[in-house]
């Protein structure tokens, strides 16, 4: 026994060294930002017994096979497709690989109130005639979550095809008994990317952060709201977060449905169980022009981040950003700083204190650099601000599930909407102004010790 123990003690360090060398080579071959590469290298070199297993579980970024197998769903029967830059010089250019064409003839309702979003979600589920598709990062086992599951269960009992896709990390506390009534009624459920699985491929860090509720493939609610009391529900409560979602009717929902279908088939592994979309057939011709962008490990390159950066360089007068977390990569930060130096009215609205302490610590250095370049930073006082939105020059707005941080833009599965409709953009601008009316401006500091702490935080920000 002692001899075997000695062999193990001799073998494990050698195995750890070999794994560390292999992983270092793998990291250097990947297309990561310099700060992300350096952070992982330092972690593996100086604390290999922590760095090696963490990288095996959390270090992945792109899934080439899923990119190649990505399902594209198109419905050319209604709505006109545009190369978006033909409509708007700030639009996401078609030269960037990944973004689909912009589509018009859509109708949209904006919800910044959790109760209105709650009723709209239930109404959308109840309106379904053939299929209901729901994807969320967090499903609460609270009043809101129970109401959503109950509504889905009723549709399943009616013979409607119901599909519920939950992220395995965000909804880790959800147990089968909570979903049992839905499953018994014929509803289908799946968990996206289990945290622990063999073989380790670094995918535990790649979370599905997309939020979608789709009825019959023709109407959808998307945005930043999870299905839990903090985000939406009956009445108003001081604990409810400020968030944003949109109800969309129109041909662009076909693209949103296609993203859900791709995620569902990947998570469930059951090609025979796929939702059916009725498609839009209506004489109503609303005129909101949308462009849908999915980003994440299943999308080639970092299209959403690149689209935002491209639009930033074309902005002429205004860039307003609302985000719960602000931990950008160097390319995005440089684009924002250059915009501020060009005299653009650059404003960032974030919660004074978010629900993630480490993200709050990591953001400070980035915010200080923005302010030094001439940007204004507003700290939201009433509570947690979870909404995500950007407007530029009253000509384009971007909203969806993605935060302004490296995790959302470079790692997670996200869904973004580019909106090219002046009335909707003005509505979002007025909402942002209301947020700023409930903010204080962040004060700049000149303390060297604080600057040092901020610098250290930025070094390890890519690991968050």
C-alpha positions, 0 to 999 in steps of 0.5 A: 500500500505504501509503495502504491501511495509513493507511485501515485505521489510521484505520478500526479505531479508529472501528470499535472506538468504534462497537462499544464504544458498541453493547456498552455499550448492550447491557450496560446493557439486560441484567439483570445484577448491578451488579458484573457490569455495572460490571466489563464497563463498566470493561473496555470503556471503559479497555481497549477493544481487549481488552474489546470482543472479549472481550465479543463472545466471552464476554459472553452470558448468556441465549439467549431462543430456546433458552428458548422452544424448551425441551423438556419431557419428562413421564411421569405414569404413575408417581410422584406430583407435588407442589407442593414447598412443600406437603411442606416449607416450605423447598422451592422454591416453585412460584411461581418460574417454572422449577422442575418439580414435586417427584416421589416414589417414587425410590430414591437411593444417595450416593457420596462415594468415587471408586472406588464412583462409578466402579463404579456408573457402569460398572455403570449403563452395562452395565445399559442395554437400549435407550439410554445418555446421557452428558453431562460437562464433562470426559472424561479421556483417562486410565484412567477416561476410557478405561474409560468409552469402552470400556464405551460402545463395547461397548454400541454394538456390542450395538446399544444407542443410545449418546449422548455429549455433551462440553463443548467447553471442558472436553473441549477436549483430547479428539480424534476418534481417542480417540472413534473406536472408539465412533463406529465401533461406532455411538455418537453424539458431540457437542461442546457450544458450540464456543469459536470460531464465527461469528457471535460471540454471546457464547456461548463463556462459556456452558459445559455444566457438567451431569454425567449418566449415564442408562440407559434413561431410568429410572436416572441418576447425577448430581452433581459428578464428571467422568469422569476420574481426579481424580474417580473411578477404580480404587483410592484415590490421594492425588491424587483429589479429594473429590467427590459424586454420586448414583445415582437410580432412579425417575420423577425420572429422566424429568426428568433425561432430558428435560434431556439430550435438550434439550442433545443436540438443541441441540448435535448439531442432529440431531432424528432422532438422539434417545435413547429412554427406556423409562420406569420400570415397577416394583412397588418403591415407594421414597419419596425425594422429589426436585425437579430444577432445570436452570439456565443460558442455556436457562432463563428468569431465574435460577431456581436462584439464586432457589430457593436464596435463597428457601430461605435466608430460610426456614431456622430453625436450620442452613445448611451449605454445601460448595463448591469455589469461593465467589464469590456475587453480592450477592443470595446473599451478602446472604441468607447474611449475614442468615441468620448475623445471625439466629443460624442455624448457617451453615457454609461448607466449602471447600478450603484451596487449590483448583485455581483460583488466581483463584477463591481470590483472589476468594473472600477478601472474601466469606468475610471478610464472612460471618465478620463476620456470624457465619458459620463458614468451614472450610478442607479440608486433605487436598486438593481438595474438588470436592463441591457440597451444601447442607443446611438444617434437616435438611429439604432438601438441594441437590446437583448440578453447581453451585458457589456462584459467579456462573459456576454460578448465573448463566452455566453450564448446571447441574443441581441436585437438591432432596432432601426426605427426612430419611434422605438429608439426615442422611446428607449432614450426617454426611458434611459433619461428616466433612469438617469434622473434616479442616478448620481454621477460617479466621482473620479478619484486620484488615489494611487492605492485605489488605482493599483487595486483597479489595475489588479482587478482588470488583470483578472477580469477575463476570468470572471 
